[in-house]
Amino acid sequence: MGGLGPGGVVIAGERSGVGKTTVTLALLAALAQTSRRVQSFKVGPDYIDPMFHRRVTGRPCYNLDPVLTSEDYVRQCFGERCREADFALVEGVMGLFDGATGAADTASTAHIAKLLALPVVLVVDCSRLSRSVLALVHGYRSLDAALTLAGVVLNRVGSDHHLDLLQDALRAVDVPILGVLRRQSEITIPDRHLGLVPTAELPQLQDCLDRLAHLGQTGFDWDRLRPLLTVDRDGATTAMHPKSLPPNVLPSPMAAHPHGDPIHRLRPRLAVAQDAAFSFYYADGLDYLRELGAELVPWSPLVDRTLPEATDGLYLGGGFPEMFGAALAENQPLRQHLRRQITAGLPTYAECGGLMYLAEALVDLQGQTWPMVGILPTTVTMQSRLTLGYRQATATAHSVALQANQRVWGHEFHHSQVTVPPAAPLFQLRRFDAQSPHATEGWGIHQVHASYVHLHWQGCKAQAAQFLTACDQYHTARPGRSDSNEGSP
């Protein structure tokens, strides 16, 4: 078995749907009642689970994704964010060994656990298991000797007799039982076509979180768990340095990509759409824009009638515009204002939901059509088919964020499709496990970058700098500009 690292645990599932998020939130909620310094992380590109983590802990949750960033950055991010924390917890993705291709564990929960030398707590759905739990846990513990299985959480246990059967079976492998959660229906977080419903749309969420805190206090063996969750700050600092990489960790496809830093600091004022319709942003991606000097100003396409004063650039992230088509369409003053500003040259970066908003119209899940901003000459329609996966995107043309022929790694996750494809596509896409391109997409018109591909700025530093440089130039050239933010950090 591998050795233990800087403190913290990885919560993994034996497959998707076993209750990883419920276990994670219960642990975080219980810890948050005793400490304000509980740091959480999420494996992979998911945006929604980190929203729940943040709501529970009061601290940003950071994604650990070696494809969108790099292995070195994963270690750096974990080490830096744990320096001021008392406890650290990483929520996994899918099953423990399920990676980006399905044929190896690259970008899997196991990959991250080995990269950070963290022990794994395996969540097992016991609703249809008794003695077979022995074979399952034995297999997960034995498959990869580089992993440390600290114990299991038995979820959806039906009765005391059921628990006795599970405990008797697991004695043969001597794996600690770190938690027992009974079958229950009182704690339910609703989901829909892209996963959990985001926190901003759940008015009764606090009651659910209170129940989770009680579950966390009563359902776990805290004498064993607390030491595992406690951060060793010296060890966390060591985790930041790539020289301590464990052997035989698969290389990241991002490892050889340039992560260029800007030559000079930029000071543009960047309007960031943040409301119930647009909420998909990586916390450390926003941090990096601030490090470059940008002032990030949140605003709402749902309720605001104009952009914030003295805006130098626009960032439209992903989200659920299809759930708010009527409200977005009814805000006609803003749509007209945006169309004027963007066609006049306002640098604009739009991802997925942002692309949908810039289209001429949006056809929602009920088949209703709503007018949108009208920058992109297409309509987007919701469909049952899910487009999902990592993409290597090669820019075929210049945009406000990329130069032609630049390559970046990104992620697609959407149910909508455009009715009219771009005449001059921005990207040529290749799947993670493919050798040749399979699709083209994206717009690079006006001063707009609009694409379904989500990027992580910590893995695309040169592109972040290029976008902010365009915003900075717009700031300098804007008539009647105010220099009041020139001294902003």
N, C-alpha and C positions, 0 to 999 in steps of 0.2 A: 504494500500500500504506500501511496505517496505521503510525504510529510505535510504538516500543517503550515499555513502561511501567516499573513498579517492580521488575522482575526476577522471574523465574519463567516457567514455560511451561505451556501447556495441552496435555494429551495427548488428541487427538481421534481418532475412528474414522471411516472413510468410511461405515460402517454399524455396526449392532450385531453383536457376535459376531466381530469381527476381531482381538481380542486386546488391547484397551485396558488391561484390568486386569492382564494378564500383563506388558505393557510397563511399566505404572506401577509395579507391585510390584518388577520387576527393577531399575528406576532407583532407587526408594526404598531397596531393600536394599543396592545398591552405594553409594549416598550415605551411608546410615546407618553403614557401616563406616568412614567417614572423618570424620563429624560427628554430634554428638548433637542438632544443631539443624536438622533437616530437617522443614519444615512442609508438610503435604499438605492438599488440599481435594478435595471431590467435588461436581460439578455435579448439582443435582437433589435429590430427597427420599430417595434410597437410604440404607438403614441398614447394609447388610452390607459393601459395599466399604470404608467407613470403618473397620470393625473390623479388616480386613486391613491397612490403612494404619497404624493405631495399633500393631498387633502388630509391624510392621516398624520403625517409626520411634521407638516409645516415647512418642509425643506424640499428643494427640487430633487427629483429622481433622475438619475443619469443612465442613458442607454449604453450598454457595453456591446459594441458590434464591430468585430474585426474586419468585416467586409466593407462597411461604409467608412470606417476610419482605418485602423491598423492594429496589430497585436500590441505594438509599443504604446499606442495611445490608450488602449484598454487598460493597460497596467498603470500608465500615468494618471488617467482619469480616476481609477479606483484609489490609488495612493493619495492623490491630492485631495479628493473629496472626503477621505477618511481621516485626514490629519486633525480635523476639529470635531470628530464624532466619538461617541461612546460605544455605539453599536452599529454594525453593518450587516446588511442582508441583501442578497442578490436573488431576484425572482427569475427563474429559468424560462425557457420557451419550449413548447411542444414536449416530446419525450426527451429524456436525459441525453440520448445519443443521436437525436434527430437533427441533422445539420442542413446546410444550404443545398446539398445535392441529393440527400437520401442515401448516398453510397459511402459517405465518410462523415466524421463528426465535425468538419469545418463549420465554424460559426454556431455550433450547438452549445447547449448548456454544459456538457462535459468539456468541450474545448475551453470555455471561459473558466470553469473550475480548475482545470489543469494550468491554465495560463496564470491564474492568480494564486495557485496552491491553496485553494479553499476547500474545506470539507463539504460534502453533499448531504443534505437531508432529503430523503426520497418520500414523496407523497404517493400513497397507494390507495386506489379506489377499491375498497373491500366489499362493496355492495353485492358483488357476485362471486366472492372468494371465501374459502375457508382454508383447508390445508394447502391448497395450491399457492397460497401466498408464499410458502417456503420456496418453491421453485422460482417464483418470480423474483423475490428479493435475492436469493442466492445467485441468480443469473446476473442481475444488475450489479451486485457486489463483485462478481468474479470476472466480468467481461474485460475490464480495463484496470490493470494493476496500478496505473498511475493515478487513479482516483481514490480518495478516501471517503468511504460511506460512513458518515457519523451516526446514522440511525434512520429510522423511518417514522412517518406520521401515518397512522391508520385512519383513513377518512371514510365516512359513511358507514360506520359500524352499526349494525342493526339492533343488538341486544347484548346483555351481559354474557349469555351463552356464546354468542357469535364472537365476542372479544376473547373468551376463554379459548376457543378453537384457534384463533389467530395467534394468541400468545404461545400456546402449546407448540404450534407449528414452528414459530420463529426461534424457539429455544435451540433448535438444531443448528442454526447459523450464528447464534450469539450476536445478533444485531440489536442494539438498543431501540426500544420503542420510545420515541421522544414526544409523541403526542397521540391522543385518541379523540377523534371527533365523531360524534354520533350523527346518524341520519337526522336531518332537520329541514324544515321548510320556512323557518322564521327569517333566515338570512338569505335574501335573494337579490342579486344585482342584475337588472334586466339587460338583455343584449339584443342586437339586431344585425343587419347585413355585414357590418365591418367589425363586429365584436361587441364589447360592452358599451352601453350607452354612457357617454361622457358625463363627468361629475356635474357640469353646469346645467344639465337637463334633469337632474334628480333632486327635486325639492325635499324628499324624505330621506336623503342620504345620511344625514347625521344620526337618525334613529338606527339605521343599519350599521353604521360605524360603532355606535355604542354597543350594539349586540356583538359585533365582532370583537370589541375590546373585552367584553365579558367572556366570550369564547376563548380568547387568547389567554386570559388569566387562569381559566379553569381547565383548559384542554391540553396543556403541555407540561412536560417535565422540566421546569425552569432550573432546577439544580444542575441538570446536565446541559441545558440549552444556553443559559446565560453566559457561561465561560466561552462557549463557542462563538457567540454573537459579539462578545466584547472585543473592541478594536485594540490591537497592539500598535500604537502609533509609530514606534520604531520600525516595526515590520511593514506597516502601510507605506512608510517613506521608502523603504527598500524596494517595495513593489513597483515604484515609479521608474526604476532603472532597468533598462532592457538587458543589462549584463546578467541579471539573475533569471533570465528566461529558463524554464525547465526544458530538459531535452525532449526531442521527438514531438514537439508541438508543430502542427502543420502550419506552413507559412500563409500569411494573409495575402490575397490578391492585391491588396492596397499597399503592401509593404514597400514596393519599389516605386510607387507613384510620388511625384514631387508634391511637397506640402509647403510651397514657397510662402514666405512671409513678406508683407509689403515693405517697400523701402522707406516710406514715410507714413506718419500717422494721419488718418483721415478724420474729418469731423462733420459728416453729413447728418441731417435729421431724418431718420427713417421711420415712416409710419408703418406699424405692424398690426395687421388685422387680428384682433383677439376678442372673440365673443363665442356664443354657442355655435355659430356656423363655421368659424375658422379658429381652430385651436391646436392644430398639429405642428408643433415646433419642438426641436430638441433643445433641452435646457442649456447644454454647453455649446450648442450652435449659436444661440442668442448671446451667450457669454463671449464667444469669439468675436462676434460683430462689435460688441462693446469694447473688447480689447483693441480692436482696430481703430476705435475712436468714435464709432457711430453712437448717436443718441437715439435710443429706441423709444418711440412714442406709441403706446397702444391706442387703438381706436376701433370702432364697431361699424362694419357695413350694415348691420341690422338697424341701428338707431341714429348714427351720426349723419348729418346732412352734407358735410364737407370733410375733406381731409384736415388733419391738424394744421395749424398755422405754420407757415414757412417749411413745408415738407419738401425734402430733397430727393426722396426715393420712397417707393412703395413695396412692401413685402406682404404678399397674400399667400399664407400657408394653406395646408390642407384642412379638411374638416368634413362637415356634413351640410353643404349648401342645399343638397337635395331635400333635406328636412325643413328648410326655411325658405323655400322658393317664393312663397307668397310675400313674406316679409321683405325679402331682398328686392323683389320686383316692385313692391309698394313704395320703397324708398327711391322714388324717381329723381328727386333733387340730387342725391348722391351719385346715382348712375350717370346722370348728365354731367355732373362735375368731374367725375373720374374720366369719362370719355374725353372731355375737353383737355384735362391735364395730361392724360397719357398720350393722346394724339399730338399734343404740343411738345412731347419729348420727355415727360417725367420717367426716369428709370424705374422699371417695374419688374419684380421677380415674383412669379406666380407658380405654385406647385399644386397639381392635382385639383383640390377644391378651388384653389385660386384660379386655375385654368378654366374650370367650369363657370366661375363667376364672370370671367372676361368674355365668354362666348356671347353670341347673339341671343340665345335662349337656352333654357334648361327644361327638359321633360322629366318630371319627378316620378316617384314610385307608383303614383296613382294615374300616371299618364297625362297629367295636367302640364301645360306649357306656360312657362314664366319668362318674360323678357329679362335679360341680364345686361351687362355693361355694353356689349356690342363691339368690342375691340377685335376679337377673333372671328373670322368669317365662317362660323360653323355653329351648329346646335349640339348640345350634349344630351344624351338620353340615358336613363338608368336601365340596366339590363340585369338578368339573373346571373349571367356568367361573371365570375370573379377573375380579374387579371392580377396576378400575384407573383412576386419573386424579385430576387436581386438582378440588376441589369448593369452590364458594362455599356455605357453610353458614349459614343463617339460623336462629337459635334461635327456636323456636315456643313455648318455655316456659322457665321459670327452671331453672337447674341450679347446682351448687356452683361452677361456673366461668363461667357466662354468665347474662346477663339476657335476658329475652324480647326478640326483634327485633334483637339484636346480630348482626352479620355477621362471619364470619371466613373466611379461606382455609385449606383443609386438603388432605389427600391420602388417597385410599383405595387399598389394595393387599392384597386378601385373597381366599382361595378358600372361605371358610366363609360360611354364610348362617344366619339365625335361622329356626326353624320357626314361631314365633309372634311377629309384629311387635308393637312397643310399642303399647299402647292410646292413649297420648298421646305421640307421637314428640317427641324433643328437637329435631331438625333438619329443615329443608326444604332439599334439596340441589339445586344447579344446577351442571352441568358447565361447565368453563372456557370452552368454545366455544358454549354455549347461552344463550338469552335467558330461558327459563322453567324452573321447577323440574321435576325428573324423578323425585324419590324423597323419601321421608321415612325417618328412622331415628334411633336413639339413645334412651337412657333418662336421665331426670332424676328419680330417685326417692330417698327417704331424703335423705342428703347425698351422693348419688352422681351423677357425670357419667360415663356409659358410652356410647361411640360407636365406630364403625368409622373415623371420620375422625381422622387424625393431624394434630395442630397443632404449630406451631413457636413456642415461647414468645417468641422474639425478634420474631415478627410478631404476637403476641397478648399484649402486655405487660399490658394492662388485665385480661385474663382470668386470667393468671398471678397478678396481684395479688389478684383476687377470690378465687381458690382458696386462696391462702395466708392471706388475711384470715379465711376460714372456718376454716382450720386453727388460726390464732392465737386465734380466739374459742373454739374447742373446747379449746385449751390452757388458756385462762383459766377456763373453766367446768368442766374435768375434775376430778372429785373426787380428792382426795389428790395433786393435781398437784405436780410438783417444778419449782422455778424454777432448777435448776442450769444450764440452758442459756440463761438470760436474757442472759448476756454474750457469747454466741457471735457471731462475726462474721456 
